[in-house]
Structures are given as C-alpha cells and as structure tokens.
Amino acid sequence: MDLVRKFIGPKSKYQKDLPYTYEARVNLMDSDGEFNSYISDTICGLVKYLKDKDIDPSAVEIFELYKDKEVNLEVAYCLSPLGKWLNRSQLCKSFREYYPGHIGRSGCTFKDRDKKVTGP
C-alpha cells in the first residue's frame, strides 16, 4: 500500500472537505501586483517555512487550493496575538475548529502529507 501512496498521493488529499494543497503569495515590495508563490501540502509546513525565512506576515496571502476552487485563508489563523507566525503545536490549536474532525489532540488527518515547500 505504501508504494501505491507514493504514486497517487496521501489519502487525505482525496477528502473533498480538505484542500489538496496550500499556496502563500508573498507580495514583492518594489513591484505592482507581483508576488512570489510558495506551495506546501500542509499549512504547518507552509507556515514553518515562512517563519524560518522571516517573511513578514503583512506581505502574505494564503490560499487553500481545492480541485475546483481556491479559498483565501485568513492569515490571522496563523498568527499570534502579537502578529508573529505560530509554531506547529499552536497552529494545530488554531485550526481545530477551522477543520472540525480533522485535527485532534491525538492525531491529524494531514499527517500523511509531505511538509516540504516549493517556491522560487
């Protein structure tokens, strides 16, 4: 079964109530409407990357990508009250109500996904 998952992807990517991937669009300061795009299969992988690269949250838009639509995700779900990126355990708490039934204290539906980020 692991070999099959390598070719068709994680089981959670086929759950229609979950996005199949996430995109962060980081506005470029010196350009009009241009941005760098970063993609990850998990919100925690994406936010960790943004935090590690010290990317300013005010320059970021995050989108949930579904098969037939993209939904703008409020960046506030990913930030502390001081406006700093949350760490992984804090993100889990923040998203428990946003993704009901998919993130619990004992496990996460997204744990079968890769946390790598691709981007420019």
C-alpha positions in Angstrom: 0.0 0.0 0.0 2.9 2.4 0.7 4.1 2.0 -2.9 0.6 2.9 -4.2 0.5 6.0 -1.9 3.8 7.2 -3.4 2.2 7.3 -6.9 -1.3 8.5 -6.1 -0.6 10.6 -3.0 -1.8 10.8 0.5 -5.3 9.6 1.4 -6.2 13.0 2.9 -5.7 14.7 -0.4 -8.8 12.9 -1.7 -11.1 14.2 1.1 -13.2 16.8 -0.6 -13.7 18.9 2.5 -9.9 19.5 2.8 -7.7 21.5 0.5 -5.3 19.4 -1.5 -2.5 22.0 -1.1 -1.8 25.5 0.2 -0.2 28.5 -1.5 1.4 31.5 0.1 1.7 34.6 -2.2 4.3 37.0 -0.9 4.0 40.5 -2.4 7.2 41.9 -3.8 7.8 45.4 -2.3 9.2 47.0 -5.4 6.6 45.7 -7.9 2.9 46.4 -8.7 0.9 43.2 -8.1 3.8 40.8 -8.5 4.4 38.1 -5.9 6.5 35.0 -5.1 4.5 31.8 -4.7 5.2 29.1 -2.2 3.3 25.7 -2.2 3.0 23.1 0.5 0.7 20.1 1.1 0.2 21.3 4.7 -0.5 24.6 6.4 2.0 23.8 9.1 4.8 23.1 6.6 4.0 26.4 4.8 3.9 28.5 8.0 7.1 27.0 9.3 8.8 27.9 6.1 7.5 31.4 6.2 8.6 31.7 9.8 12.1 30.2 9.1 12.6 32.6 6.2 11.5 35.5 8.4 8.8 36.5 5.8 6.6 39.4 7.1 3.0 38.2 7.6 1.7 41.5 6.4 3.1 40.8 2.9 1.5 37.3 2.7 -1.8 36.0 1.4 -2.6 32.3 1.9 -4.9 30.2 -0.3 -6.4 26.8 0.2 -6.5 25.0 -3.1 -9.3 22.6 -3.9 -10.0 20.7 -7.1 -12.4 23.3 -8.4 -11.7 26.5 -6.4 -9.2 28.5 -4.3 -10.2 30.0 -1.0 -8.4 32.9 0.7 -7.4 31.8 4.2 -7.3 34.5 6.8 -3.6 34.8 7.8 -4.8 35.6 11.3 -5.3 31.9 11.9 -1.6 31.5 11.5 -0.5 34.4 13.8 -0.1 35.0 17.5 -1.8 38.0 19.1 1.5 39.9 18.6 1.3 39.2 14.8 4.1 36.6 14.7 3.9 33.2 12.9 2.6 30.4 15.1 4.7 27.2 15.7 3.3 23.8 14.7 1.5 23.0 18.0 0.0 26.4 18.1 -1.3 26.0 14.6 -2.9 22.7 15.5 -4.9 24.5 18.2 -5.8 27.4 15.9 -7.1 25.1 13.2 -9.0 22.5 15.3 -12.2 24.5 14.9 -11.5 25.5 11.3 -11.1 21.9 10.2 -13.5 20.1 12.6 -12.9 16.4 12.9 -9.5 16.6 11.1 -7.2 17.9 13.8 -7.5 16.3 17.2 -5.4 16.1 20.3 -4.3 12.6 19.4 -3.8 12.9 15.6 -4.2 14.9 12.4 -5.7 13.9 9.1 -2.9 15.9 7.4 -0.1 13.7 9.0 0.1 11.6 5.8 1.2 14.6 3.8 4.6 16.0 2.9 5.5 19.2 4.7 8.1 20.3 2.1 7.7 23.7 0.5 8.4 24.6 -3.1 8.8 28.1 -4.4 11.1 30.5 -6.1 
